[in-house]
Amino acid sequence: MSDSPAETVTQPAEVSTSLRRARAATFTLFGICGLLVGMWVVHIPAITDQTRIDHATLGTLLLMLGVGAIGGMQLSVPLANRIGSGRTAIISGLVLSITAVGPGLATRAWQLGLALVVFGLSVGALNVSVNALAVEVERRYRRPIMSAFHALYSVGGAAGALLGALTLAAGWAPVTALAAAGGISVVAVTTVSRWVVSDPAGRPEESEGPAKPPEPGRRSRGRLSTRVLLLGGIAFALMLSEGVANDWSALQVKENLGASDAVAALAFGAFSVMMTVGRFTADRVSGAFGPVAVIRYGMLIAATGLLLILASGQLTLTIVGWALFGLGLSGAVPQIYTAAGNLGSDSANVNLSRVVTFGHVGFLSGPAIMGWISQVIPLTAAMAIPLLCVLVVAACAGAVQSTPAPAQQNHSALS
């Protein structure tokens, strides 16, 4: 398919105050999700000491968190179809804010496991519902804004990590810090709850201006269509690659170049910073050149970064490689979620939840796969796995191209 934007055109609607508030509410929910997950992550060492568990037990408990998240993704779908993605996102955000304190209360392994399952359920439910909400807000804006929502998740995660570091330095117990973050989140979610867009029957309301129509002939009524499988496979490959960077970037630099822990941490820092920067700019790129170009050329940038990581024996070039990898990946997942959410209005939540689930499985399995492979070949050589993933995604980028409605095929592209 062409790299140019879809021929379906719609002139951007005038943005009302209510729609701006709906976008702000969705930004807030993404940020809250990132904040609470970030707070949990930085408290893992302290909670590990508090519960007196070893690394093997921690690994099993973290898997329970992932299983809980997948369960929450599936549970959120019937609720969103019944009361709307906006209300579901608000409920999930409140539940997440409350359950975030659970891991801080645990003093035994079984208590932490139970707390993580419940925490994971609420994370998964919010993940799907807030992405469905973002698809609806983007549809009403009638221009690409999805990547900015994901950027706010990254900002929230960074804020959670910073806040957690400060509370740890101040000697706060994990339960106190997590409770404080949860309280802040409850207030924030409650404040913006009146602003979210409402679709009580799980269908979009009238948008401000002609809405971007669901793709004709794509109403799958919940069936696992070939298109959903393809988008899910792309999400799996993308999130697998992101998971590899999150868990293995610093170790790759340390083992391959003999760097100190502090210097090796620059690899993940470069990746995450460029991921955030890229997400703040990807919407403009998508609006100008289309989602296919964002993915195809983004994957080529990511592949260039991975080639530098594989071939370079110099620290500076390797750090540049991780930065390029983050920049290339940054805008891709939001394009996949937008495409999944617009496959058909009668099954949008189902389609999106399936694609998000595929991506989450990739995110969880990627680091494990790399761990197994690195037992056989050097860790740096194992980076060929995410390289293969991004090249396959580049070849499949046309999957996000929407099908223009017959009456609109002669219009100009989105501005």
DOGU-185371 format. One record per residue: residue in three letters; x, y, z of N, C-alpha, C in turn. Coordinates in pm, whole numbers, padded with zeros to 5 digits, always signed. Layout:
<rs>
ALAXYZXYZXYZ;...
</rs>
This chain:
<rs>
MET+00082-00120+00000+00000+00000+00000+00086+00125+00000;SER+00026+00234-00038+00100+00359-00043+00131+00410+00096;ASP+00238+00489+00104+00274+00550+00231+00198+00680+00254;SER+00124+00724+00156+00053+00850+00171-00067+00833+00261;PRO-00120+00943+00317-00234+00932+00404-00352+00875+00331;ALA-00447+00822+00407-00567+00767+00348-00637+00875+00269;GLU-00706+00835+00162-00772+00933+00079-00902+00981+00141;THR-00947+00909+00245-01068+00953+00310-01045+01089+00369;VAL-01130+01182+00341-01105+01311+00392-01215+01362+00472;THR-01168+01438+00560-01257+01504+00648-01186+01629+00687;GLN-01256+01739+00675-01195+01863+00719-01202+01868+00871;PRO-01096+01913+00936-01097+01915+01081-01213+01998+01134;ALA-01287+01940+01229-01398+02011+01288-01347+02116+01387;GLU-01429+02220+01406-01395+02319+01507-01404+02251+01643;VAL-01302+02269+01722-01294+02198+01849-01362+02281+01957;SER-01465+02224+02019-01539+02295+02123-01470+02280+02258;THR-01517+02357+02353-01463+02349+02489-01486+02212+02549;SER-01604+02154+02524-01635+02022+02580-01543+01915+02524;LEU-01508+01927+02397-01419+01828+02337-01276+01845+02388;ARG-01235+01969+02409-01103+01993+02468-01097+01934+02609;ARG-01204+01948+02683-01208+01892+02818-01206+01739+02813;ALA-01273+01682+02714-01272+01537+02700-01130+01488+02671;ARG-01056+01562+02589-00918+01525+02563-00834+01538+02690;ALA-00856+01646+02766-00782+01665+02890-00811+01552+02990;ALA-00937+01508+02995-00973+01398+03085-00903+01270+03044;THR-00896+01245+02914-00830+01125+02865-00680+01132+02890;PHE-00621+01249+02870-00480+01270+02906-00458+01233+03053;THR-00546+01281+03139-00532+01258+03283-00535+01109+03315;LEU-00627+01036+03253-00639+00893+03281-00514+00817+03235;PHE-00460+00852+03120-00335+00790+03075-00222+00822+03173;GLY-00215+00948+03216-00110+00988+03308-00120+00918+03442;ILE-00243+00902+03492-00265+00834+03620-00221+00689+03610;CYS-00254+00623+03500-00213+00484+03481-00060+00473+03486;GLY+00009+00561+03413+00155+00561+03414+00212+00592+03551;LEU+00151+00688+03622+00198+00727+03754+00194+00610+03852;LEU+00081+00540+03856+00065+00433+03954+00151+00311+03921;VAL+00164+00280+03791+00253+00171+03753+00398+00207+03785;GLY+00435+00333+03758+00571+00378+03789+00600+00372+03939;MET+00503+00410+04021+00520+00403+04165+00542+00259+04211;TRP+00467+00166+04153+00484+00025+04189+00624-00024+04151;VAL+00667+00010+04030+00796-00040+03980+00911+00003+04069;VAL+00915+00130+04107+01029+00177+04187+01026+00121+04329;HIS+00909+00072+04373+00901+00015+04507+00918-00137+04509;ILE+00945-00197+04394+00964-00343+04391+01075-00388+04485;PRO+01195-00325+04484+01300-00372+04576+01258-00364+04723;ALA+01195-00253+04761+01154-00236+04901+01047-00337+04940;ILE+00953-00362+04849+00846-00457+04879+00900-00600+04879;THR+01000-00626+04795+01066-00757+04798+01129-00782+04935;ASP+01197-00682+04990+01255-00694+05124+01147-00708+05230;GLN+01040-00632+05213+00932-00632+05312+00863-00768+05321;THR+00850-00836+05206+00783-00966+05203+00881-01082+05216;ARG+01013-01049+05214+01118-01150+05232+01107-01264+05129;ILE+01096-01226+05002+01089-01324+04895+01217-01318+04812;ASP+01249-01429+04746+01368-01430+04660+01330-01390+04518;HIS+01429-01381+04430+01406-01335+04294+01318-01431+04215;ALA+01333-01561+04238+01250-01659+04166+01103-01641+04202;THR+01076-01621+04330+00937-01599+04373+00883-01468+04317;LEU+00968-01366+04318+00926-01237+04262+00888-01253+04115;GLY+00969-01328+04039+00938-01350+03897+00803-01414+03878;THR+00771-01512+03962+00641-01578+03953+00528-01481+03987;LEU+00549-01400+04089+00445-01304+04129+00424-01197+04022;LEU+00532-01155+03956+00518-01058+03847+00440-01117+03731;LEU+00456-01248+03708+00376-01314+03606+00229-01311+03643;MET+00197-01324+03773+00059-01315+03818+00001-01176+03791;LEU+00086-01074+03804+00043-00938+03769+00003-00932+03623;GLY+00084-00993+03537+00053-00994+03394-00073-01071+03362;VAL-00091-01184+03427-00212-01264+03405-00335-01185+03450;GLY-00323-01117+03564-00433-01034+03610-00467-00925+03511;ALA-00364-00864+03453-00388-00757+03356-00462-00809+03234;ILE-00424-00926+03186-00493-00984+03070-00639-01013+03105;GLY-00663-01063+03227-00800-01086+03270-00880-00957+03276;GLY-00818-00851+03327-00886-00722+03333-00921-00668+03196;MET-00833-00692+03098-00861-00648+02962-00988-00713+02908;GLN-01005-00842+02938-01121-00914+02888-01248-00873+02965;LEU-01236-00850+03093-01353-00813+03173-01404-00674+03138;SER-01315-00586+03093-01357-00448+03064-01445-00439+02940;VAL-01436-00537+02851-01508-00528+02724-01660-00531+02743;PRO-01718-00632+02812-01863-00630+02828-01912-00508+02907;LEU-01831-00462+03003-01870-00343+03079-01872-00220+02989;ALA-01768-00205+02904-01763-00091+02813-01877-00095+02713;ASN-01911-00214+02665-02022-00226+02570-02155-00193+02636;ARG-02162-00211+02767-02288-00186+02839-02302-00041+02883;ILE-02195+00016+02940-02206+00152+02995-02120+00254+02923;GLY-02040+00210+02826-01955+00302+02751-01812+00300+02799;SER-01721+00327+02707-01579+00323+02741-01540+00434+02838;GLY-01608+00550+02829-01575+00661+02918-01604+00627+03063;ARG-01724+00577+03090-01760+00540+03227-01673+00425+03276;THR-01645+00329+03187-01560+00216+03226-01420+00264+03262;ALA-01367+00360+03187-01233+00413+03216-01231+00484+03352;ILE-01337+00559+03383-01343+00628+03512-01349+00527+03626;ILE-01435+00427+03613-01446+00324+03717-01312+00251+03734;SER-01252+00214+03621-01123+00143+03627-01016+00230+03689;GLY-01017+00359+03657-00918+00450+03714-00933+00463+03865;LEU-01056+00467+03913-01078+00475+04057-01037+00345+04127;VAL-01073+00232+04065-01035+00102+04124-00883+00088+04127;LEU-00817+00128+04018-00671+00121+04013-00608+00208+04123;SER-00663+00327+04143-00610+00417+04245-00619+00355+04383;ILE-00725+00281+04407-00744+00218+04538-00656+00093+04553;THR-00652+00011+04446-00578-00116+04456-00427-00096+04449;ALA-00381+00023+04411-00237+00049+04403-00169+00035+04539;VAL-00247+00055+04646-00187+00047+04780-00166-00098+04824;GLY-00234-00193+04757-00230-00334+04796-00091-00392+04811;PRO-00004-00379+04710+00131-00435+04724+00208-00379+04843;GLY+00182-00253+04879+00251-00193+04992+00206-00250+05125;LEU+00087-00311+05130+00036-00369+05253+00088-00511+05276;ALA+00139-00575+05169+00177-00716+05177+00302-00736+05264;THR+00296-00840+05346+00412-00879+05426+00452-01024+05400;ARG+00372-01094+05322+00400-01233+05286+00382-01251+05137;ALA+00439-01359+05084+00434-01383+04939+00291-01397+04889;TRP+00207-01473+04960+00071-01494+04911-00010-01365+04912;GLN+00019-01278+05009-00050-01150+05014-00009-01062+04896;LEU+00120-01064+04865+00167-00986+04750+00110-01042+04621;GLY+00105-01174+04609+00047-01233+04489-00097-01192+04469;LEU-00177-01197+04576-00317-01157+04567-00329-01010+04531;ALA-00246-00926+04595-00250-00782+04567-00214-00753+04422;LEU-00116-00827+04368-00073-00804+04230-00177-00850+04130;VAL-00248-00958+04157-00355-01002+04068-00463-00895+04059;VAL-00504-00842+04175-00607-00738+04177-00558-00610+04110;PHE-00433-00572+04140-00373-00455+04077-00366-00474+03926;GLY-00324-00594+03883-00317-00624+03740-00452-00618+03673;LEU-00556-00669+03739-00691-00663+03683-00732-00519+03654;SER-00706-00429+03748-00745-00290+03729-00658-00220+03625;VAL-00528-00254+03620-00441-00198+03516-00491-00240+03377;GLY-00521-00369+03361-00568-00418+03233-00700-00357+03191;ALA-00793-00344+03287-00923-00285+03255-00909-00140+03212;LEU-00823-00064+03282-00802+00076+03244-00729+00085+03111;ASN-00634-00005+03087-00557-00004+02962-00650-00010+02841;VAL-00743-00105+02842-00834-00121+02728-00935-00007+02722;SER-00997+00024+02835-01105+00123+02832-01053+00262+02798;VAL-00935+00299+02848-00886+00433+02819-00837+00443+02674;ASN-00787+00333+02617-00752+00335+02475-00877+00342+02388;ALA-00984+00272+02428-01110+00284+02354-01164+00426+02364;LEU-01153+00485+02482-01194+00624+02500-01111+00717+02412;ALA-00981+00692+02405-00893+00775+02323-00929+00765+02174;VAL-00965+00644+02130-01008+00626+01991-01131+00711+01963;GLU-01226+00713+02059-01348+00792+02040-01318+00942+02038;VAL-01232+00988+02129-01198+01130+02131-01126+01168+02002;GLU-01035+01083+01956-00963+01109+01832-01060+01115+01714;ARG-01160+01027+01714-01259+01027+01606-01334+01159+01601;ARG-01365+01213+01717-01438+01339+01721-01349+01458+01685;TYR-01221+01449+01720-01127+01554+01681-01103+01554+01532;ARG-01113+01436+01471-01097+01419+01328-00957+01457+01280;ARG-00859+01432+01365-00717+01439+01329-00640+01352+01428;PRO-00520+01307+01392-00446+01215+01480-00405+01282+01612;ILE-00445+01220+01723-00402+01268+01855-00368+01150+01948;MET-00374+01027+01896-00355+00909+01981-00215+00902+02042;SER-00113+00935+01966+00024+00923+02018+00047+01012+02139;ALA-00015+01129+02140+00001+01219+02254-00055+01158+02381;PHE-00165+01081+02369-00218+01013+02487-00115+00915+02543;HIS-00051+00839+02455+00049+00743+02500+00172+00814+02556;ALA+00200+00933+02504+00311+01011+02560+00281+01049+02705;LEU+00154+01078+02735+00119+01113+02873+00136+00994+02966;TYR+00116+00872+02914+00144+00754+02996+00293+00750+03032;SER+00377+00780+02934+00522+00782+02959+00558+00890+03060;VAL+00497+01007+03046+00523+01116+03140+00477+01077+03280;GLY+00360+01013+03288+00310+00967+03417+00403+00865+03480;GLY+00456+00774+03398+00550+00676+03449+00676+00741+03503;ALA+00727+00840+03430+00846+00911+03476+00818+00986+03607;ALA+00699+01047+03615+00661+01119+03737+00649+01022+03855;GLY+00593+00903+03829+00582+00802+03933+00717+00757+03982;ALA+00809+00737+03888+00944+00695+03925+01014+00803+04008;LEU+00998+00930+03968+01061+01041+04041+00998+01056+04180;LEU+00865+01053+04185+00797+01066+04313+00835+00951+04406;GLY+00840+00830+04351+00879+00714+04430+01020+00726+04483;ALA+01111+00775+04399+01249+00792+04442+01258+00894+04556;LEU+01180+01002+04544+01182+01104+04649+01126+01052+04781;THR+01017+00976+04774+00959+00924+04898+01049+00818+04961;LEU+01116+00739+04877+01210+00640+04931+01327+00711+05000;ALA+01376+00818+04936+01487+00894+04995+01446+00958+05127;ALA+01318+00993+05137+01267+01055+05259+01234+00952+05367;GLY+01248+00824+05334+01225+00720+05433+01080+00677+05447;TRP+00995+00710+05348+00855+00669+05356+00845+00518+05336;ALA+00753+00456+05406+00724+00314+05384+00649+00301+05251;PRO+00663+00188+05180+00593+00170+05053+00443+00193+05063;VAL+00380+00146+05171+00235+00162+05183+00197+00309+05191;THR+00279+00389+05258+00250+00532+05270+00261+00602+05135;ALA+00368+00572+05063+00389+00636+04931+00282+00594+04832;LEU+00250+00465+04830+00148+00417+04736+00010+00471+04771;ALA-00018+00482+04900-00146+00539+04943-00156+00686+04903;ALA-00046+00759+04917-00046+00901+04878-00070+00916+04728;ALA-00001+00833+04648-00020+00837+04502-00163+00798+04465;GLY-00216+00698+04535-00353+00656+04509-00453+00764+04544;GLY-00429+00835+04655-00519+00944+04695-00519+01057+04594;ILE-00399+01094+04548-00388+01198+04444-00465+01154+04319;SER-00452+01027+04285-00515+00976+04164-00667+00975+04176;VAL-00719+00938+04294-00864+00940+04316-00919+01081+04293;VAL-00851+01181+04349-00895+01319+04332-00892+01359+04185;ALA-00784+01323+04114-00770+01361+03974-00877+01294+03888;VAL-00898+01164+03908-00998+01092+03828-01138+01145+03856;THR-01168+01170+03982-01300+01224+04017-01322+01361+03954;THR-01218+01442+03953-01228+01578+03898-01262+01577+03749;VAL-01199+01487+03674-01220+01486+03528-01334+01395+03486;SER-01396+01326+03580-01499+01228+03543-01615+01291+03467;ARG-01647+01417+03496-01760+01483+03430-01728+01523+03287;TRP-01600+01516+03250-01559+01564+03117-01549+01455+03011;VAL-01548+01329+03051-01526+01224+02952-01643+01217+02855;VAL-01613+01176+02732-01720+01157+02634-01803+01038+02676;SER-01929+01040+02640-02021+00936+02682-02076+00862+02561;ASP-02071+00729+02567-02132+00646+02461-02200+00528+02532;PRO-02318+00553+02591-02382+00457+02680-02400+00319+02622;ALA-02424+00310+02491-02447+00178+02432-02320+00121+02371;GLY-02206+00184+02403-02081+00137+02346-02062+00182+02204;ARG-02142+00285+02162-02133+00337+02026-02102+00484+02033;PRO-02033+00538+01932-02000+00680+01934-02122+00766+01921;GLU-02124+00876+01996-02229+00974+01978-02201+01056+01855;GLU-02289+01149+01826-02266+01239+01714-02143+01321+01744;SER-02050+01327+01651-01929+01405+01672-01951+01547+01628;GLU-01855+01630+01659-01864+01770+01624-01815+01785+01481;GLY-01907+01779+01388-01875+01769+01247-01892+01625+01206;PRO-01887+01596+01076-01905+01459+01029-01798+01369+01088;ALA-01839+01261+01148-01742+01171+01212-01672+01086+01109;LYS-01553+01046+01144-01479+00952+01061-01550+00818+01070;PRO-01605+00768+00959-01688+00648+00967-01606+00524+00990;PRO-01668+00424+01058-01601+00296+01067-01583+00239+00928;GLU-01487+00155+00909-01458+00103+00778-01574+00021+00725;PRO-01622+00048+00602-01732-00028+00546-01693-00173+00529;GLY-01789-00259+00558-01764-00401+00540-01675-00462+00644;ARG-01647-00385+00754-01553-00435+00854-01622-00472+00985;ARG-01755-00475+00988-01826-00503+01111-01820-00651+01140;SER-01730-00688+01226-01705-00829+01249-01794-00888+01356;ARG-01869-00803+01428-01955-00847+01537-01881-00938+01634;GLY-01758-00900+01664-01682-00971+01767-01604-01090+01716;ARG-01615-01124+01586-01539-01238+01536-01391-01201+01530;LEU-01306-01302+01548-01162-01280+01542-01123-01281+01395;SER-01135-01167+01329-01112-01156+01186-00963-01160+01153;THR-00934-01181+01025-00796-01181+00979-00730-01046+01007;ARG-00805-00937+00990-00750-00804+01014-00712-00786+01162;VAL-00797-00834+01252-00767-00824+01394-00643-00907+01428;LEU-00635-01028+01369-00518-01112+01393-00390-01045+01344;LEU-00398-00980+01227-00281-00912+01173-00239-00796+01262;LEU-00336-00713+01302-00305-00601+01391-00254-00652+01525;GLY-00312-00760+01574-00266-00819+01699-00124-00870+01689;GLY-00092-00934+01575+00045-00982+01554+00145-00868+01549;ILE+00107-00757+01485+00195-00641+01480+00214-00583+01621;ALA+00104-00574+01696+00113-00524+01834+00204-00614+01918;PHE+00192-00745+01898+00278-00840+01971+00425-00812+01941;ALA+00459-00797+01813+00598-00775+01774+00650-00642+01828;LEU+00566-00537+01823+00609-00406+01871+00631-00405+02022;MET+00535-00463+02095+00546-00462+02239+00655-00558+02289;LEU+00678-00666+02215+00791-00754+02247+00921-00675+02240;SER+00934-00595+02133+01055-00515+02115+01070-00411+02226;GLU+00958-00349+02264+00964-00250+02373+01000-00316+02505;GLY+00944-00435+02530+00976-00508+02653+01123-00544+02660;VAL+01182-00580+02545+01325-00612+02541+01407-00490+02582;ALA+01371-00373+02529+01444-00250+02564+01431-00218+02712;ASN+01310-00234+02765+01287-00201+02906+01373-00287+02998;ASP+01382-00416+02969+01445-00509+03064+01590-00543+03032;TRP+01635-00523+02908+01766-00573+02870+01863-00467+02818;SER+01817-00344+02796+01904-00242+02735+02027-00214+02823;ALA+02003-00189+02952+02116-00157+03040+02212-00275+03052;LEU+02157-00396+03062+02243-00513+03077+02324-00539+02949;GLN+02264-00510+02834+02337-00528+02708+02460-00437+02704;VAL+02444-00312+02745+02557-00219+02745+02662-00262+02847;LYS+02617-00306+02963+02710-00347+03067+02791-00469+03024;GLU+02724-00571+02968+02793-00694+02932+02878-00677+02805;ASN+02827-00604+02708+02898-00594+02581+03014-00496+02585;LEU+03000-00391+02665+03101-00285+02666+03174-00272+02799;GLY+03134-00352+02897+03200-00344+03027+03174-00216+03101;ALA+03059-00155+03076+03027-00027+03140+02981-00050+03284;SER+02990+00056+03364+02939+00051+03502+02787+00052+03500;ASP+02725+00021+03614+02579+00023+03622+02523+00161+03589;ALA+02588+00264+03639+02539+00400+03616+02546+00437+03468;VAL+02656+00403+03402+02670+00433+03259+02574+00347+03177;ALA+02560+00221+03214+02471+00131+03140+02327+00179+03145;ALA+02289+00243+03256+02152+00293+03269+02120+00400+03165;LEU+02224+00461+03107+02201+00562+03003+02133+00502+02880;ALA+02151+00372+02857+02089+00308+02742+01937+00314+02753;PHE+01885+00270+02868+01740+00276+02886+01693+00420+02894;GLY+01773+00508+02955+01736+00648+02961+01721+00708+02822;ALA+01815+00679+02732+01808+00731+02595+01687+00674+02523;PHE+01661+00546+02542+01545+00482+02479+01415+00546+02526;SER+01397+00560+02657+01271+00610+02711+01249+00758+02679;VAL+01355+00838+02683+01341+00980+02650+01298+00997+02506;MET+01362+00926+02413+01326+00939+02272+01189+00877+02243;MET+01150+00775+02319+01016+00720+02306+00912+00827+02340;THR+00936+00900+02448+00842+01006+02489+00840+01120+02389;VAL+00959+01164+02347+00967+01272+02248+00895+01232+02119;GLY+00919+01109+02075+00855+01062+01952+00704+01057+01962;ARG+00653+01020+02079+00508+01013+02094+00444+01151+02091;PHE+00515+01252+02136+00461+01388+02131+00463+01444+01988;THR+00542+01388+01901+00551+01440+01764+00485+01350+01660;ALA+00454+01226+01695+00404+01129+01596+00268+01169+01539;ASP+00184+01238+01618+00052+01276+01567+00064+01371+01448;ARG+00157+01466+01456+00175+01558+01343+00228+01485+01220;VAL+00318+01391+01243+00370+01312+01131+00259+01229+01069;SER+00176+01169+01153+00065+01089+01102-00034+01175+01025;GLY-00063+01296+01076-00155+01384+01007-00102+01428+00872;ALA+00031+01446+00861+00091+01493+00737+00115+01382+00636;PHE+00156+01265+00684+00199+01159+00593+00118+01029+00605;GLY+00036+01017+00707-00046+00899+00723+00014+00797+00818;PRO-00070+00710+00876-00023+00613+00974+00071+00508+00917;VAL+00054+00473+00789+00142+00374+00729+00287+00423+00731;ALA+00305+00550+00697+00441+00607+00697+00499+00610+00837;VAL+00417+00642+00938+00466+00645+01075+00525+00510+01113;ILE+00453+00403+01077+00500+00270+01114+00616+00225+01025;ARG+00601+00238+00895+00704+00185+00804+00838+00253+00826;TYR+00839+00386+00825+00966+00455+00840+01014+00457+00985;GLY+00918+00451+01078+00957+00437+01218+01031+00306+01241;MET+00983+00199+01177+01050+00070+01193+01188+00070+01128;LEU+01204+00144+01019+01336+00153+00957+01433+00230+01047;ILE+01382+00333+01116+01466+00404+01213+01504+00310+01328;ALA+01403+00234+01377+01429+00139+01486+01530+00033+01443;ALA+01518-00015+01320+01611-00116+01269+01753-00060+01259;THR+01764+00067+01219+01895+00132+01213+01959+00135+01352;GLY+01877+00170+01451+01927+00171+01588+01974+00034+01634;LEU+01897-00069+01603+01936-00204+01643+02062-00252+01571;LEU+02078-00212+01446+02200-00247+01374+02322-00183+01440;LEU+02306-00058+01486+02416+00007+01559+02448-00070+01687;ILE+02344-00113+01758+02363-00189+01882+02436-00320+01854;LEU+02397-00387+01745+02457-00515+01710+02602-00501+01665;ALA+02631-00395+01589+02760-00385+01523+02863-00301+01598;SER+02815-00208+01683+02908-00113+01743+02973-00167+01869;GLY+03100-00137+01882+03171-00167+02005+03204-00042+02083;GLN+03139+00069+02045+03165+00198+02111+03042+00239+02192;LEU+03064+00294+02309+02955+00331+02398+02865+00437+02335;THR+02925+00542+02279+02844+00651+02225+02751+00602+02115;LEU+02803+00523+02022+02721+00473+01912+02612+00378+01963;THR+02645+00300+02064+02545+00210+02120+02431+00287+02186;ILE+02464+00391+02260+02361+00474+02321+02276+00541+02214;VAL+02340+00588+02107+02265+00645+01994+02172+00539+01934;GLY+02221+00416+01926+02139+00308+01874+02013+00286+01957;TRP+02026+00287+02090+01909+00270+02176+01815+00390+02163;ALA+01870+00509+02146+01786+00627+02126+01706+00617+01996;LEU+01772+00575+01888+01702+00558+01760+01596+00449+01769;PHE+01625+00343+01844+01529+00235+01863+01402+00289+01930;GLY+01419+00371+02035+01304+00429+02102+01226+00525+02014;LEU+01297+00608+01938+01231+00702+01848+01151+00628+01742;GLY+01208+00523+01685+01139+00449+01581+01014+00379+01630;LEU+01021+00322+01750+00905+00251+01805+00795+00345+01853;SER+00827+00468+01885+00740+00555+01963+00599+00572+01907;GLY+00587+00593+01777+00455+00626+01723+00376+00508+01671;ALA+00431+00388+01676+00369+00274+01607+00248+00217+01680;VAL+00262+00188+01808+00152+00124+01882+00024+00210+01879;PRO+00032+00343+01898-00092+00422+01888-00162+00408+01753;GLN-00086+00394+01644-00150+00376+01513-00224+00243+01506;ILE-00165+00140+01568-00229+00008+01569-00358+00012+01648;TYR-00357+00078+01764-00476+00085+01847-00586+00166+01778;THR-00549+00275+01712-00648+00353+01638-00712+00268+01528;ALA-00630+00195+01454-00683+00110+01347-00777+00004+01403;ALA-00740-00058+01515-00824-00162+01575-00955-00104+01625;GLY-00950+00014+01685-01070+00076+01739-01166+00124+01633;ASN-01120+00137+01509-01205+00185+01400-01244+00076+01301;LEU-01224-00049+01338-01260-00158+01246-01411-00171+01230;GLY-01487-00136+01330-01632-00148+01321-01693-00105+01452;SER-01796-00019+01447-01851+00037+01570-01923-00066+01655;ASP-01970-00177+01597-02045-00273+01676-01955-00369+01751;SER-01824-00367+01725-01733-00456+01796-01601-00388+01828;ALA-01603-00254+01835-01479-00179+01852-01408-00217+01982;ASN-01483-00226+02093-01420-00259+02220-01361-00399+02218;VAL-01432-00492+02153-01382-00630+02144-01255-00634+02061;ASN-01257-00571+01944-01139-00570+01858-01019-00507+01928;LEU-01043-00392+01992-00933-00322+02058-00877-00405+02173;SER-00966-00467+02251-00917-00545+02365-00832-00662+02319;ARG-00868-00723+02205-00790-00835+02154-00652-00789+02109;VAL-00648-00677+02039-00519-00627+01991-00432-00583+02110;VAL-00492-00515+02209-00416-00475+02327-00364-00598+02402;THR-00446-00703+02408-00403-00826+02475-00285-00890+02404;PHE-00292-00897+02271-00177-00948+02194-00051-00869+02228;GLY-00064-00736+02232+00051-00653+02262+00104-00678+02402;HIS+00014-00693+02498+00056-00715+02636+00128-00849+02650;VAL+00079-00951+02581+00146-01081+02584+00287-01068+02528;GLY+00302-00990+02421+00435-00967+02364+00526-00896+02460;PHE+00472-00796+02531+00551-00720+02627+00601-00809+02741;LEU+00515-00903+02783+00553-00993+02892+00651-01101+02845;SER+00628-01151+02724+00707-01266+02678+00842-01226+02619;GLY+00854-01103+02567+00978-01060+02503+01100-01074+02593;PRO+01096-01017+02713+01212-01030+02802+01244-01174+02836;ALA+01140-01257+02853+01164-01399+02884+01231-01470+02767;ILE+01182-01442+02646+01240-01503+02526+01387-01465+02512;MET+01415-01336+02537+01554-01292+02528+01640-01362+02633;GLY+01585-01383+02752+01659-01452+02857+01695-01594+02817;TRP+01600-01664+02756+01627-01802+02713+01732-01805+02602;ILE+01715-01716+02504+01807-01716+02389+01948-01676+02432;SER+01957-01583+02529+02089-01536+02571+02166-01641+02651;GLN+02099-01753+02684+02170-01865+02745+02250-01943+02641;VAL+02214-01922+02513+02277-01996+02403+02373-01909+02325;ILE+02335-01782+02302+02418-01689+02226+02436-01562+02309;PRO+02536-01478+02278+02554-01354+02353+02430-01265+02347;LEU+02409-01187+02453+02291-01101+02461+02284-01003+02345;THR+02398-00946+02308+02397-00852+02196+02352-00919+02067;ALA+02401-01039+02042+02358-01113+01922+02210-01143+01926;ALA+02154-01164+02045+02011-01193+02058+01924-01074+02020;MET+01985-00955+02010+01910-00837+01967+01863-00851+01821;ALA+01908-00955+01753+01857-00984+01620+01708-01019+01626;ILE+01658-01064+01741+01516-01098+01755+01428-00973+01740;PRO+01449-00866+01819+01370-00745+01796+01396-00683+01659;LEU+01518-00700+01605+01546-00649+01470+01455-00717+01368;LEU+01443-00848+01379+01353-00921+01289+01210-00874+01307;CYS+01170-00851+01433+01033-00806+01460+01002-00674+01391;VAL+01092-00575+01404+01062-00444+01347+01065-00448+01194;LEU+01146-00534+01136+01148-00546+00990+01018-00610+00939;VAL+00967-00708+01012+00839-00769+00975+00727-00667+00987;VAL+00729-00588+01093+00627-00485+01111+00634-00382+00998;ALA+00754-00344+00958+00768-00250+00846+00703-00306+00720;ALA+00720-00435+00697+00661-00497+00579+00509-00504+00587;CYS+00456-00508+00709+00311-00520+00729+00244-00386+00761;ALA+00315-00276+00744+00263-00146+00785+00132-00109+00718;GLY+00108-00161+00598-00016-00130+00527-00141-00174+00599;ALA-00126-00258+00702-00244-00307+00776-00320-00195+00846;VAL-00253-00082+00873-00322+00027+00943-00391+00123+00848;GLN-00376+00102+00718-00440+00191+00621-00590+00169+00624;SER-00666+00274+00645-00811+00261+00648-00865+00251+00507;THR-00983+00192+00496-01049+00180+00366-01142+00298+00346;PRO-01121+00380+00244-01204+00498+00225-01346+00461+00189;ALA-01440+00538+00240-01579+00518+00203-01598+00556+00058;PRO-01687+00486-00018-01702+00510-00161-01730+00655-00196;ALA-01813+00720-00118-01851+00857-00152-01741+00957-00121;GLN-01635+00912-00055-01533+01007-00011-01399+00987-00079;GLN-01391+00899-00175-01262+00861-00228-01194+00969-00309;ASN-01267+01070-00350-01206+01175-00432-01168+01299-00352;HIS-01184+01291-00220-01150+01408-00137-01001+01414-00115;SER-00954+01528-00071-00812+01545-00041-00780+01488+00094;ALA-00650+01477+00123-00606+01413+00248-00625+01504+00368;LEU-00621+01440+00484-00631+01516+00609-00522+01621+00618;SER-00560+01737+00666-00458+01840+00686-00406+01834+00825;
</rs>
